[in-house]
Amino acid sequence: MKNLCDNDRDCPCTYDCPRHGKCCACVAHHRDHDEGVPGCFFSKEAEATYDRSIAALARDHGIIQ
């Protein structure tokens, strides 16, 4: 049984898709399609690079250089 995604939030991601603003549906879609980290996890500047890798996320959050 799948969980319903009833949340709706202001989403910073610039990609327009049917899951825009529906965080749980977006995360599940990226996970199921091996598409990397959703854009909303990044800063506005990093999101604009379209690099959705874990390394890019770590750099964006200052964890690695």
CHARMM internal coordinates of N, CA and C (Angstrom, degrees):
IC EDIT
DIST 1 N 1 CA 1.4573
DIST 1 CA 1 C 1.5343
ANGL 1 N 1 CA 1 C 108.80
DIST 1 C 2 N 1.2806
ANGL 1 CA 1 C 2 N 116.60
DIHE 1 N 1 CA 1 C 2 N 125.71
DIST 2 N 2 CA 1.4600
ANGL 1 C 2 N 2 CA 121.13
DIHE 1 CA 1 C 2 N 2 CA 179.71
DIST 2 CA 2 C 1.5162
ANGL 2 N 2 CA 2 C 110.40
DIHE 1 C 2 N 2 CA 2 C -86.45
DIST 2 C 3 N 1.3449
ANGL 2 CA 2 C 3 N 114.94
DIHE 2 N 2 CA 2 C 3 N 145.39
DIST 3 N 3 CA 1.4613
ANGL 2 C 3 N 3 CA 119.99
DIHE 2 CA 2 C 3 N 3 CA 174.87
DIST 3 CA 3 C 1.5213
ANGL 3 N 3 CA 3 C 109.95
DIHE 2 C 3 N 3 CA 3 C -73.72
DIST 3 C 4 N 1.2895
ANGL 3 CA 3 C 4 N 116.25
DIHE 3 N 3 CA 3 C 4 N 142.82
DIST 4 N 4 CA 1.4592
ANGL 3 C 4 N 4 CA 120.33
DIHE 3 CA 3 C 4 N 4 CA 175.02
DIST 4 CA 4 C 1.5189
ANGL 4 N 4 CA 4 C 108.92
DIHE 3 C 4 N 4 CA 4 C -78.63
DIST 4 C 5 N 1.2851
ANGL 4 CA 4 C 5 N 116.52
DIHE 4 N 4 CA 4 C 5 N 143.12
DIST 5 N 5 CA 1.4627
ANGL 4 C 5 N 5 CA 121.77
DIHE 4 CA 4 C 5 N 5 CA 178.52
DIST 5 CA 5 C 1.5173
ANGL 5 N 5 CA 5 C 107.68
DIHE 4 C 5 N 5 CA 5 C -104.84
DIST 5 C 6 N 1.3027
ANGL 5 CA 5 C 6 N 115.47
DIHE 5 N 5 CA 5 C 6 N 96.00
DIST 6 N 6 CA 1.4575
ANGL 5 C 6 N 6 CA 118.62
DIHE 5 CA 5 C 6 N 6 CA -177.61
DIST 6 CA 6 C 1.5243
ANGL 6 N 6 CA 6 C 112.98
DIHE 5 C 6 N 6 CA 6 C -106.54
DIST 6 C 7 N 1.3501
ANGL 6 CA 6 C 7 N 116.24
DIHE 6 N 6 CA 6 C 7 N 4.47
DIST 7 N 7 CA 1.4632
ANGL 6 C 7 N 7 CA 117.40
DIHE 6 CA 6 C 7 N 7 CA 178.04
DIST 7 CA 7 C 1.5238
ANGL 7 N 7 CA 7 C 110.18
DIHE 6 C 7 N 7 CA 7 C -79.45
DIST 7 C 8 N 1.2993
ANGL 7 CA 7 C 8 N 116.43
DIHE 7 N 7 CA 7 C 8 N 152.39
DIST 8 N 8 CA 1.4604
ANGL 7 C 8 N 8 CA 122.50
DIHE 7 CA 7 C 8 N 8 CA 178.74
DIST 8 CA 8 C 1.5167
ANGL 8 N 8 CA 8 C 106.97
DIHE 7 C 8 N 8 CA 8 C -146.36
DIST 8 C 9 N 1.3072
ANGL 8 CA 8 C 9 N 116.47
DIHE 8 N 8 CA 8 C 9 N 111.40
DIST 9 N 9 CA 1.4606
ANGL 8 C 9 N 9 CA 121.33
DIHE 8 CA 8 C 9 N 9 CA -175.81
DIST 9 CA 9 C 1.5161
ANGL 9 N 9 CA 9 C 111.02
DIHE 8 C 9 N 9 CA 9 C -125.61
DIST 9 C 10 N 1.3237
ANGL 9 CA 9 C 10 N 114.81
DIHE 9 N 9 CA 9 C 10 N 159.16
DIST 10 N 10 CA 1.4556
ANGL 9 C 10 N 10 CA 121.09
DIHE 9 CA 9 C 10 N 10 CA 173.04
DIST 10 CA 10 C 1.5230
ANGL 10 N 10 CA 10 C 106.91
DIHE 9 C 10 N 10 CA 10 C -66.76
DIST 10 C 11 N 1.3121
ANGL 10 CA 10 C 11 N 117.09
DIHE 10 N 10 CA 10 C 11 N 119.09
DIST 11 N 11 CA 1.4615
ANGL 10 C 11 N 11 CA 121.28
DIHE 10 CA 10 C 11 N 11 CA -173.82
DIST 11 CA 11 C 1.5267
ANGL 11 N 11 CA 11 C 110.96
DIHE 10 C 11 N 11 CA 11 C -106.79
DIST 11 C 12 N 1.3388
ANGL 11 CA 11 C 12 N 117.76
DIHE 11 N 11 CA 11 C 12 N 128.77
DIST 12 N 12 CA 1.4600
ANGL 11 C 12 N 12 CA 120.73
DIHE 11 CA 11 C 12 N 12 CA -179.93
DIST 12 CA 12 C 1.5309
ANGL 12 N 12 CA 12 C 113.98
DIHE 11 C 12 N 12 CA 12 C -80.91
DIST 12 C 13 N 1.3107
ANGL 12 CA 12 C 13 N 117.79
DIHE 12 N 12 CA 12 C 13 N -7.71
DIST 13 N 13 CA 1.4579
ANGL 12 C 13 N 13 CA 120.60
DIHE 12 CA 12 C 13 N 13 CA -178.25
DIST 13 CA 13 C 1.5300
ANGL 13 N 13 CA 13 C 109.85
DIHE 12 C 13 N 13 CA 13 C -65.00
DIST 13 C 14 N 1.3347
ANGL 13 CA 13 C 14 N 116.65
DIHE 13 N 13 CA 13 C 14 N 138.38
DIST 14 N 14 CA 1.4605
ANGL 13 C 14 N 14 CA 120.78
DIHE 13 CA 13 C 14 N 14 CA -178.21
DIST 14 CA 14 C 1.5272
ANGL 14 N 14 CA 14 C 112.99
DIHE 13 C 14 N 14 CA 14 C -88.75
DIST 14 C 15 N 1.3339
ANGL 14 CA 14 C 15 N 117.44
DIHE 14 N 14 CA 14 C 15 N -8.46
DIST 15 N 15 CA 1.4530
ANGL 14 C 15 N 15 CA 120.54
DIHE 14 CA 14 C 15 N 15 CA -179.79
DIST 15 CA 15 C 1.5254
ANGL 15 N 15 CA 15 C 108.71
DIHE 14 C 15 N 15 CA 15 C -83.29
DIST 15 C 16 N 1.3089
ANGL 15 CA 15 C 16 N 116.81
DIHE 15 N 15 CA 15 C 16 N 126.02
DIST 16 N 16 CA 1.4529
ANGL 15 C 16 N 16 CA 121.19
DIHE 15 CA 15 C 16 N 16 CA -179.46
DIST 16 CA 16 C 1.5298
ANGL 16 N 16 CA 16 C 109.01
DIHE 15 C 16 N 16 CA 16 C -89.66
DIST 16 C 17 N 1.3272
ANGL 16 CA 16 C 17 N 116.69
DIHE 16 N 16 CA 16 C 17 N 120.11
DIST 17 N 17 CA 1.4638
ANGL 16 C 17 N 17 CA 121.30
DIHE 16 CA 16 C 17 N 17 CA -179.83
DIST 17 CA 17 C 1.5250
ANGL 17 N 17 CA 17 C 108.93
DIHE 16 C 17 N 17 CA 17 C -148.26
DIST 17 C 18 N 1.3162
ANGL 17 CA 17 C 18 N 117.71
DIHE 17 N 17 CA 17 C 18 N 169.59
DIST 18 N 18 CA 1.4693
ANGL 17 C 18 N 18 CA 119.92
DIHE 17 CA 17 C 18 N 18 CA -178.01
DIST 18 CA 18 C 1.5266
ANGL 18 N 18 CA 18 C 113.69
DIHE 17 C 18 N 18 CA 18 C -67.31
DIST 18 C 19 N 1.3190
ANGL 18 CA 18 C 19 N 117.70
DIHE 18 N 18 CA 18 C 19 N -14.78
DIST 19 N 19 CA 1.4668
ANGL 18 C 19 N 19 CA 121.46
DIHE 18 CA 18 C 19 N 19 CA 179.36
DIST 19 CA 19 C 1.5284
ANGL 19 N 19 CA 19 C 112.67
DIHE 18 C 19 N 19 CA 19 C -96.01
DIST 19 C 20 N 1.3195
ANGL 19 CA 19 C 20 N 117.45
DIHE 19 N 19 CA 19 C 20 N 1.16
DIST 20 N 20 CA 1.4656
ANGL 19 C 20 N 20 CA 121.82
DIHE 19 CA 19 C 20 N 20 CA -176.81
DIST 20 CA 20 C 1.5370
ANGL 20 N 20 CA 20 C 111.03
DIHE 19 C 20 N 20 CA 20 C -53.92
DIST 20 C 21 N 1.3387
ANGL 20 CA 20 C 21 N 115.81
DIHE 20 N 20 CA 20 C 21 N 120.52
DIST 21 N 21 CA 1.4571
ANGL 20 C 21 N 21 CA 121.34
DIHE 20 CA 20 C 21 N 21 CA -179.76
DIST 21 CA 21 C 1.5149
ANGL 21 N 21 CA 21 C 114.74
DIHE 20 C 21 N 21 CA 21 C 87.45
DIST 21 C 22 N 1.3240
ANGL 21 CA 21 C 22 N 117.17
DIHE 21 N 21 CA 21 C 22 N -7.86
DIST 22 N 22 CA 1.4650
ANGL 21 C 22 N 22 CA 121.42
DIHE 21 CA 21 C 22 N 22 CA 178.08
DIST 22 CA 22 C 1.5303
ANGL 22 N 22 CA 22 C 107.67
DIHE 21 C 22 N 22 CA 22 C -104.55
DIST 22 C 23 N 1.3207
ANGL 22 CA 22 C 23 N 114.37
DIHE 22 N 22 CA 22 C 23 N 86.98
DIST 23 N 23 CA 1.4668
ANGL 22 C 23 N 23 CA 121.64
DIHE 22 CA 22 C 23 N 23 CA -168.75
DIST 23 CA 23 C 1.5266
ANGL 23 N 23 CA 23 C 114.02
DIHE 22 C 23 N 23 CA 23 C -56.09
DIST 23 C 24 N 1.3177
ANGL 23 CA 23 C 24 N 118.24
DIHE 23 N 23 CA 23 C 24 N -49.61
DIST 24 N 24 CA 1.4708
ANGL 23 C 24 N 24 CA 118.76
DIHE 23 CA 23 C 24 N 24 CA -176.37
DIST 24 CA 24 C 1.5248
ANGL 24 N 24 CA 24 C 111.25
DIHE 23 C 24 N 24 CA 24 C -65.36
DIST 24 C 25 N 1.3186
ANGL 24 CA 24 C 25 N 118.18
DIHE 24 N 24 CA 24 C 25 N -37.57
DIST 25 N 25 CA 1.4591
ANGL 24 C 25 N 25 CA 120.90
DIHE 24 CA 24 C 25 N 25 CA 178.24
DIST 25 CA 25 C 1.5309
ANGL 25 N 25 CA 25 C 110.68
DIHE 24 C 25 N 25 CA 25 C -67.78
DIST 25 C 26 N 1.3085
ANGL 25 CA 25 C 26 N 116.65
DIHE 25 N 25 CA 25 C 26 N -37.96
DIST 26 N 26 CA 1.4658
ANGL 25 C 26 N 26 CA 121.83
DIHE 25 CA 25 C 26 N 26 CA 179.62
DIST 26 CA 26 C 1.5294
ANGL 26 N 26 CA 26 C 110.86
DIHE 25 C 26 N 26 CA 26 C -65.93
DIST 26 C 27 N 1.3196
ANGL 26 CA 26 C 27 N 116.70
DIHE 26 N 26 CA 26 C 27 N -49.27
DIST 27 N 27 CA 1.4680
ANGL 26 C 27 N 27 CA 120.81
DIHE 26 CA 26 C 27 N 27 CA -179.68
DIST 27 CA 27 C 1.5324
ANGL 27 N 27 CA 27 C 109.83
DIHE 26 C 27 N 27 CA 27 C -61.26
DIST 27 C 28 N 1.3303
ANGL 27 CA 27 C 28 N 117.50
DIHE 27 N 27 CA 27 C 28 N -43.90
DIST 28 N 28 CA 1.4618
ANGL 27 C 28 N 28 CA 120.85
DIHE 27 CA 27 C 28 N 28 CA 179.28
DIST 28 CA 28 C 1.5278
ANGL 28 N 28 CA 28 C 111.15
DIHE 27 C 28 N 28 CA 28 C -62.77
DIST 28 C 29 N 1.3085
ANGL 28 CA 28 C 29 N 117.85
DIHE 28 N 28 CA 28 C 29 N -40.86
DIST 29 N 29 CA 1.4693
ANGL 28 C 29 N 29 CA 121.67
DIHE 28 CA 28 C 29 N 29 CA 179.10
DIST 29 CA 29 C 1.5256
ANGL 29 N 29 CA 29 C 110.50
DIHE 28 C 29 N 29 CA 29 C -62.23
DIST 29 C 30 N 1.3194
ANGL 29 CA 29 C 30 N 117.30
DIHE 29 N 29 CA 29 C 30 N -48.19
DIST 30 N 30 CA 1.4679
ANGL 29 C 30 N 30 CA 120.73
DIHE 29 CA 29 C 30 N 30 CA 179.40
DIST 30 CA 30 C 1.5203
ANGL 30 N 30 CA 30 C 110.92
DIHE 29 C 30 N 30 CA 30 C -61.79
DIST 30 C 31 N 1.3285
ANGL 30 CA 30 C 31 N 117.16
DIHE 30 N 30 CA 30 C 31 N -41.89
DIST 31 N 31 CA 1.4614
ANGL 30 C 31 N 31 CA 121.18
DIHE 30 CA 30 C 31 N 31 CA 179.28
DIST 31 CA 31 C 1.5256
ANGL 31 N 31 CA 31 C 110.44
DIHE 30 C 31 N 31 CA 31 C -64.18
DIST 31 C 32 N 1.3198
ANGL 31 CA 31 C 32 N 117.13
DIHE 31 N 31 CA 31 C 32 N -48.84
DIST 32 N 32 CA 1.4641
ANGL 31 C 32 N 32 CA 121.63
DIHE 31 CA 31 C 32 N 32 CA -176.23
DIST 32 CA 32 C 1.5212
ANGL 32 N 32 CA 32 C 113.34
DIHE 31 C 32 N 32 CA 32 C -66.30
DIST 32 C 33 N 1.3264
ANGL 32 CA 32 C 33 N 117.55
DIHE 32 N 32 CA 32 C 33 N -25.49
DIST 33 N 33 CA 1.4648
ANGL 32 C 33 N 33 CA 121.37
DIHE 32 CA 32 C 33 N 33 CA -178.13
DIST 33 CA 33 C 1.5298
ANGL 33 N 33 CA 33 C 113.03
DIHE 32 C 33 N 33 CA 33 C -107.43
DIST 33 C 34 N 1.3379
ANGL 33 CA 33 C 34 N 116.51
DIHE 33 N 33 CA 33 C 34 N 11.60
DIST 34 N 34 CA 1.4713
ANGL 33 C 34 N 34 CA 122.38
DIHE 33 CA 33 C 34 N 34 CA 178.75
DIST 34 CA 34 C 1.5257
ANGL 34 N 34 CA 34 C 110.99
DIHE 33 C 34 N 34 CA 34 C 49.39
DIST 34 C 35 N 1.3371
ANGL 34 CA 34 C 35 N 115.62
DIHE 34 N 34 CA 34 C 35 N 47.43
DIST 35 N 35 CA 1.4634
ANGL 34 C 35 N 35 CA 121.48
DIHE 34 CA 34 C 35 N 35 CA -176.55
DIST 35 CA 35 C 1.5224
ANGL 35 N 35 CA 35 C 114.02
DIHE 34 C 35 N 35 CA 35 C -100.97
DIST 35 C 36 N 1.2950
ANGL 35 CA 35 C 36 N 117.95
DIHE 35 N 35 CA 35 C 36 N 12.65
DIST 36 N 36 CA 1.4552
ANGL 35 C 36 N 36 CA 119.98
DIHE 35 CA 35 C 36 N 36 CA 178.46
DIST 36 CA 36 C 1.5151
ANGL 36 N 36 CA 36 C 111.95
DIHE 35 C 36 N 36 CA 36 C 81.80
DIST 36 C 37 N 1.2979
ANGL 36 CA 36 C 37 N 115.66
DIHE 36 N 36 CA 36 C 37 N -165.30
DIST 37 N 37 CA 1.4597
ANGL 36 C 37 N 37 CA 123.11
DIHE 36 CA 36 C 37 N 37 CA -175.37
DIST 37 CA 37 C 1.5305
ANGL 37 N 37 CA 37 C 110.16
DIHE 36 C 37 N 37 CA 37 C -79.88
DIST 37 C 38 N 1.3202
ANGL 37 CA 37 C 38 N 118.24
DIHE 37 N 37 CA 37 C 38 N 135.53
DIST 38 N 38 CA 1.4724
ANGL 37 C 38 N 38 CA 119.90
DIHE 37 CA 37 C 38 N 38 CA 177.37
DIST 38 CA 38 C 1.5365
ANGL 38 N 38 CA 38 C 111.63
DIHE 37 C 38 N 38 CA 38 C -60.73
DIST 38 C 39 N 1.3133
ANGL 38 CA 38 C 39 N 116.29
DIHE 38 N 38 CA 38 C 39 N 149.15
DIST 39 N 39 CA 1.4646
ANGL 38 C 39 N 39 CA 122.01
DIHE 38 CA 38 C 39 N 39 CA -177.06
DIST 39 CA 39 C 1.5113
ANGL 39 N 39 CA 39 C 114.56
DIHE 38 C 39 N 39 CA 39 C -59.34
DIST 39 C 40 N 1.3185
ANGL 39 CA 39 C 40 N 117.00
DIHE 39 N 39 CA 39 C 40 N -28.18
DIST 40 N 40 CA 1.4682
ANGL 39 C 40 N 40 CA 120.15
DIHE 39 CA 39 C 40 N 40 CA -177.13
DIST 40 CA 40 C 1.5237
ANGL 40 N 40 CA 40 C 113.45
DIHE 39 C 40 N 40 CA 40 C -68.04
DIST 40 C 41 N 1.3319
ANGL 40 CA 40 C 41 N 117.95
DIHE 40 N 40 CA 40 C 41 N -12.17
DIST 41 N 41 CA 1.4617
ANGL 40 C 41 N 41 CA 120.96
DIHE 40 CA 40 C 41 N 41 CA 178.11
DIST 41 CA 41 C 1.5332
ANGL 41 N 41 CA 41 C 111.23
DIHE 40 C 41 N 41 CA 41 C -79.75
DIST 41 C 42 N 1.3292
ANGL 41 CA 41 C 42 N 117.19
DIHE 41 N 41 CA 41 C 42 N -13.63
DIST 42 N 42 CA 1.4661
ANGL 41 C 42 N 42 CA 122.51
DIHE 41 CA 41 C 42 N 42 CA -174.04
DIST 42 CA 42 C 1.5294
ANGL 42 N 42 CA 42 C 112.03
DIHE 41 C 42 N 42 CA 42 C -100.43
DIST 42 C 43 N 1.3315
ANGL 42 CA 42 C 43 N 114.81
DIHE 42 N 42 CA 42 C 43 N 161.64
DIST 43 N 43 CA 1.4596
ANGL 42 C 43 N 43 CA 119.41
DIHE 42 CA 42 C 43 N 43 CA 170.27
DIST 43 CA 43 C 1.5287
ANGL 43 N 43 CA 43 C 107.91
DIHE 42 C 43 N 43 CA 43 C -67.49
DIST 43 C 44 N 1.3128
ANGL 43 CA 43 C 44 N 116.49
DIHE 43 N 43 CA 43 C 44 N 164.99
DIST 44 N 44 CA 1.4675
ANGL 43 C 44 N 44 CA 120.78
DIHE 43 CA 43 C 44 N 44 CA 179.98
DIST 44 CA 44 C 1.5289
ANGL 44 N 44 CA 44 C 111.19
DIHE 43 C 44 N 44 CA 44 C -57.86
DIST 44 C 45 N 1.3207
ANGL 44 CA 44 C 45 N 116.89
DIHE 44 N 44 CA 44 C 45 N -41.71
DIST 45 N 45 CA 1.4652
ANGL 44 C 45 N 45 CA 121.60
DIHE 44 CA 44 C 45 N 45 CA -178.55
DIST 45 CA 45 C 1.5309
ANGL 45 N 45 CA 45 C 111.50
DIHE 44 C 45 N 45 CA 45 C -66.70
DIST 45 C 46 N 1.3172
ANGL 45 CA 45 C 46 N 116.47
DIHE 45 N 45 CA 45 C 46 N -45.10
DIST 46 N 46 CA 1.4655
ANGL 45 C 46 N 46 CA 120.21
DIHE 45 CA 45 C 46 N 46 CA -179.30
DIST 46 CA 46 C 1.5289
ANGL 46 N 46 CA 46 C 111.30
DIHE 45 C 46 N 46 CA 46 C -70.63
DIST 46 C 47 N 1.3148
ANGL 46 CA 46 C 47 N 116.62
DIHE 46 N 46 CA 46 C 47 N -35.60
DIST 47 N 47 CA 1.4635
ANGL 46 C 47 N 47 CA 120.39
DIHE 46 CA 46 C 47 N 47 CA 178.98
DIST 47 CA 47 C 1.5226
ANGL 47 N 47 CA 47 C 110.24
DIHE 46 C 47 N 47 CA 47 C -61.01
DIST 47 C 48 N 1.3151
ANGL 47 CA 47 C 48 N 117.07
DIHE 47 N 47 CA 47 C 48 N -34.79
DIST 48 N 48 CA 1.4656
ANGL 47 C 48 N 48 CA 122.04
DIHE 47 CA 47 C 48 N 48 CA -177.97
DIST 48 CA 48 C 1.5335
ANGL 48 N 48 CA 48 C 112.80
DIHE 47 C 48 N 48 CA 48 C -67.40
DIST 48 C 49 N 1.3403
ANGL 48 CA 48 C 49 N 118.05
DIHE 48 N 48 CA 48 C 49 N -15.52
DIST 49 N 49 CA 1.4676
ANGL 48 C 49 N 49 CA 120.49
DIHE 48 CA 48 C 49 N 49 CA 178.96
DIST 49 CA 49 C 1.5285
ANGL 49 N 49 CA 49 C 111.83
DIHE 48 C 49 N 49 CA 49 C -81.53
DIST 49 C 50 N 1.3253
ANGL 49 CA 49 C 50 N 117.54
DIHE 49 N 49 CA 49 C 50 N -15.78
DIST 50 N 50 CA 1.4710
ANGL 49 C 50 N 50 CA 124.15
DIHE 49 CA 49 C 50 N 50 CA -178.09
DIST 50 CA 50 C 1.5219
ANGL 50 N 50 CA 50 C 113.12
DIHE 49 C 50 N 50 CA 50 C 61.96
DIST 50 C 51 N 1.3357
ANGL 50 CA 50 C 51 N 117.95
DIHE 50 N 50 CA 50 C 51 N 15.70
DIST 51 N 51 CA 1.4694
ANGL 50 C 51 N 51 CA 121.48
DIHE 50 CA 50 C 51 N 51 CA 173.44
DIST 51 CA 51 C 1.5181
ANGL 51 N 51 CA 51 C 106.21
DIHE 50 C 51 N 51 CA 51 C -86.81
DIST 51 C 52 N 1.3190
ANGL 51 CA 51 C 52 N 117.30
DIHE 51 N 51 CA 51 C 52 N 107.48
DIST 52 N 52 CA 1.4614
ANGL 51 C 52 N 52 CA 122.52
DIHE 51 CA 51 C 52 N 52 CA -175.09
DIST 52 CA 52 C 1.5264
ANGL 52 N 52 CA 52 C 112.83
DIHE 51 C 52 N 52 CA 52 C -101.47
DIST 52 C 53 N 1.3195
ANGL 52 CA 52 C 53 N 116.71
DIHE 52 N 52 CA 52 C 53 N 22.82
DIST 53 N 53 CA 1.4631
ANGL 52 C 53 N 53 CA 120.22
DIHE 52 CA 52 C 53 N 53 CA -178.11
DIST 53 CA 53 C 1.5278
ANGL 53 N 53 CA 53 C 111.34
DIHE 52 C 53 N 53 CA 53 C -78.86
DIST 53 C 54 N 1.3255
ANGL 53 CA 53 C 54 N 114.89
DIHE 53 N 53 CA 53 C 54 N 160.88
DIST 54 N 54 CA 1.4669
ANGL 53 C 54 N 54 CA 121.42
DIHE 53 CA 53 C 54 N 54 CA 175.77
DIST 54 CA 54 C 1.5323
ANGL 54 N 54 CA 54 C 109.07
DIHE 53 C 54 N 54 CA 54 C -62.86
DIST 54 C 55 N 1.3316
ANGL 54 CA 54 C 55 N 117.01
DIHE 54 N 54 CA 54 C 55 N -39.07
DIST 55 N 55 CA 1.4653
ANGL 54 C 55 N 55 CA 120.46
DIHE 54 CA 54 C 55 N 55 CA 179.50
DIST 55 CA 55 C 1.5302
ANGL 55 N 55 CA 55 C 110.61
DIHE 54 C 55 N 55 CA 55 C -62.05
DIST 55 C 56 N 1.3265
ANGL 55 CA 55 C 56 N 117.32
DIHE 55 N 55 CA 55 C 56 N -42.19
DIST 56 N 56 CA 1.4659
ANGL 55 C 56 N 56 CA 120.73
DIHE 55 CA 55 C 56 N 56 CA 178.65
DIST 56 CA 56 C 1.5267
ANGL 56 N 56 CA 56 C 110.66
DIHE 55 C 56 N 56 CA 56 C -63.84
DIST 56 C 57 N 1.3237
ANGL 56 CA 56 C 57 N 116.62
DIHE 56 N 56 CA 56 C 57 N -39.47
DIST 57 N 57 CA 1.4613
ANGL 56 C 57 N 57 CA 120.67
DIHE 56 CA 56 C 57 N 57 CA 177.46
DIST 57 CA 57 C 1.5236
ANGL 57 N 57 CA 57 C 110.70
DIHE 56 C 57 N 57 CA 57 C -63.54
DIST 57 C 58 N 1.3339
ANGL 57 CA 57 C 58 N 117.00
DIHE 57 N 57 CA 57 C 58 N -43.70
DIST 58 N 58 CA 1.4689
ANGL 57 C 58 N 58 CA 121.17
DIHE 57 CA 57 C 58 N 58 CA 179.02
DIST 58 CA 58 C 1.5256
ANGL 58 N 58 CA 58 C 111.05
DIHE 57 C 58 N 58 CA 58 C -63.78
DIST 58 C 59 N 1.3313
ANGL 58 CA 58 C 59 N 117.06
DIHE 58 N 58 CA 58 C 59 N -40.29
DIST 59 N 59 CA 1.4760
ANGL 58 C 59 N 59 CA 120.04
DIHE 58 CA 58 C 59 N 59 CA 177.04
DIST 59 CA 59 C 1.5311
ANGL 59 N 59 CA 59 C 110.14
DIHE 58 C 59 N 59 CA 59 C -64.48
DIST 59 C 60 N 1.3080
ANGL 59 CA 59 C 60 N 116.50
DIHE 59 N 59 CA 59 C 60 N -43.82
DIST 60 N 60 CA 1.4585
ANGL 59 C 60 N 60 CA 121.29
DIHE 59 CA 59 C 60 N 60 CA -178.23
DIST 60 CA 60 C 1.5239
ANGL 60 N 60 CA 60 C 111.57
DIHE 59 C 60 N 60 CA 60 C -60.86
DIST 60 C 61 N 1.3106
ANGL 60 CA 60 C 61 N 116.43
DIHE 60 N 60 CA 60 C 61 N -35.65
DIST 61 N 61 CA 1.4585
ANGL 60 C 61 N 61 CA 120.86
DIHE 60 CA 60 C 61 N 61 CA -178.79
DIST 61 CA 61 C 1.5373
ANGL 61 N 61 CA 61 C 113.12
DIHE 60 C 61 N 61 CA 61 C -93.79
DIST 61 C 62 N 1.3426
ANGL 61 CA 61 C 62 N 116.67
DIHE 61 N 61 CA 61 C 62 N 8.36
DIST 62 N 62 CA 1.4576
ANGL 61 C 62 N 62 CA 121.45
DIHE 61 CA 61 C 62 N 62 CA 175.02
DIST 62 CA 62 C 1.5207
ANGL 62 N 62 CA 62 C 114.48
DIHE 61 C 62 N 62 CA 62 C 74.25
DIST 62 C 63 N 1.3158
ANGL 62 CA 62 C 63 N 118.10
DIHE 62 N 62 CA 62 C 63 N 19.20
DIST 63 N 63 CA 1.4658
ANGL 62 C 63 N 63 CA 121.59
DIHE 62 CA 62 C 63 N 63 CA -179.63
DIST 63 CA 63 C 1.5229
ANGL 63 N 63 CA 63 C 109.97
DIHE 62 C 63 N 63 CA 63 C -80.19
DIST 63 C 64 N 1.3415
ANGL 63 CA 63 C 64 N 116.56
DIHE 63 N 63 CA 63 C 64 N -38.56
DIST 64 N 64 CA 1.4616
ANGL 63 C 64 N 64 CA 121.76
DIHE 63 CA 63 C 64 N 64 CA 175.28
DIST 64 CA 64 C 1.5284
ANGL 64 N 64 CA 64 C 107.97
DIHE 63 C 64 N 64 CA 64 C -131.75
DIST 64 C 65 N 1.3297
ANGL 64 CA 64 C 65 N 114.27
DIHE 64 N 64 CA 64 C 65 N 166.71
DIST 65 N 65 CA 1.4753
ANGL 64 C 65 N 65 CA 118.51
DIHE 64 CA 64 C 65 N 65 CA 178.63
DIST 65 CA 65 C 1.5035
ANGL 65 N 65 CA 65 C 110.89
DIHE 64 C 65 N 65 CA 65 C -103.01
END
COOR INIT
IC SEED 1 N 1 CA 1 C
IC BUILD
